[in-house]
């Protein structure tokens, strides 16, 4: 498949945005994500499972798209044709872990 292949997503308020799963910063996609695109903030790959609308750790193979091929490394660029940039409101997995650690520390201090 050519590198020019891209994933489109509908506009949100006139903007094409997503949140990078690596640095958790907002990225203006211009309406498409190429297979080799990188985050302008942290240079991490953007076309990864963790940035996809279908990514769900509770689903089989961590993907809600049943026709998608298995991708082993969810943090590396892949050629999945079902990729759709996730909602810009979603928090990156590592950000969720950080919040959980802070809450655990807060409640442990109170004991």
C-alpha positions as CSV (number, residue, x, y, z in Angstrom):
1,X,0.0,0.0,0.0
2,X,1.4,3.4,-0.9
3,X,2.7,5.7,1.9
4,X,0.3,8.4,0.7
5,X,-2.6,6.3,2.0
6,X,-4.3,8.2,4.8
7,X,-7.1,8.0,7.3
8,X,-9.8,10.7,7.3
9,X,-12.0,11.8,10.1
10,X,-15.0,14.1,10.3
11,X,-14.5,17.7,11.3
12,X,-15.0,18.7,14.9
13,X,-16.1,22.3,15.1
14,X,-14.1,23.1,11.9
15,X,-10.9,21.5,13.3
16,X,-9.3,18.2,12.7
17,X,-7.8,17.3,16.0
18,X,-6.6,14.3,18.0
19,X,-4.6,13.8,21.2
20,X,-1.2,12.1,20.9
21,X,-1.1,8.9,23.0
22,X,2.6,9.4,23.7
23,X,2.7,13.1,24.9
24,X,-1.0,13.7,25.4
25,X,-0.8,17.0,23.5
26,X,-3.4,18.1,20.9
27,X,-2.4,17.5,17.3
28,X,-4.1,19.3,14.3
29,X,-4.2,16.5,11.7
30,X,-5.4,18.6,8.8
31,X,-8.0,15.9,8.3
32,X,-5.6,13.0,7.6
33,X,-2.9,10.9,9.2
34,X,-0.3,9.4,6.9
35,X,1.3,6.1,7.8
36,X,4.6,7.8,8.6
37,X,3.3,10.9,10.3
38,X,4.8,12.0,13.6
39,X,3.6,14.1,16.4
40,X,4.9,17.7,16.0
41,X,5.5,17.9,19.8
42,X,7.3,14.6,20.7
43,X,8.0,13.1,17.2
44,X,6.2,9.8,18.1
45,X,4.4,7.9,15.4
46,X,0.7,9.0,15.1
47,X,-0.7,6.1,13.0
48,X,-0.6,3.7,15.9
49,X,-3.3,1.6,17.6
50,X,-3.3,3.8,20.7
51,X,-4.3,6.8,18.7
52,X,-7.1,5.0,16.9
53,X,-10.8,5.4,17.5
54,X,-11.2,1.6,17.5
55,X,-8.5,1.0,20.2
56,X,-10.0,-0.7,23.2
57,X,-8.1,-2.7,25.7
58,X,-11.3,-4.6,26.6
59,X,-11.9,-5.8,23.1
60,X,-10.3,-8.8,21.4
61,X,-6.8,-7.9,20.1
62,X,-7.4,-4.5,21.8
63,X,-9.5,-3.4,18.7
64,X,-13.3,-2.9,18.2
65,X,-12.9,-3.3,14.5
66,X,-13.5,-7.0,14.0
67,X,-12.0,-7.1,10.5
68,X,-8.7,-5.4,11.4
69,X,-5.6,-7.6,11.3
70,X,-3.7,-8.2,14.5
71,X,-1.1,-5.6,15.3
72,X,1.3,-6.7,18.0
73,X,3.0,-3.4,18.9
74,X,0.2,-0.9,19.7
75,X,2.8,1.9,20.1
76,X,4.5,1.7,16.7
77,X,3.3,2.9,13.3
78,X,1.3,0.3,11.4
79,X,-0.5,0.0,8.1
80,X,-4.0,-0.8,9.4
81,X,-6.6,0.3,6.8
82,X,-9.2,0.8,9.5
83,X,-7.3,3.4,11.5
84,X,-9.4,6.5,12.4
85,X,-7.9,9.2,14.6
86,X,-9.3,9.0,18.1
87,X,-11.4,11.8,19.6
88,X,-9.2,14.7,20.8
89,X,-10.7,14.4,24.3
90,X,-9.3,11.0,25.0
91,X,-6.5,10.8,27.5
92,X,-3.3,8.9,26.6
93,X,-2.9,5.5,28.4
94,X,0.2,6.7,30.3
95,X,-1.7,9.8,31.4
96,X,-4.4,7.6,33.0
97,X,-1.7,5.6,34.8
98,X,-0.2,8.9,36.1
99,X,-3.6,10.0,37.5
100,X,-4.1,6.6,39.1
101,X,-0.6,6.8,40.8
102,X,-1.4,10.2,42.1
103,X,-4.7,9.1,43.5
104,X,-3.1,6.0,45.1
105,X,-0.5,8.2,46.7
106,X,-3.1,10.7,48.0
107,X,-5.1,8.0,49.7
108,X,-2.1,6.2,51.1
109,X,-0.9,9.5,52.7
110,X,-4.3,9.9,54.4
111,X,-3.9,6.6,56.4
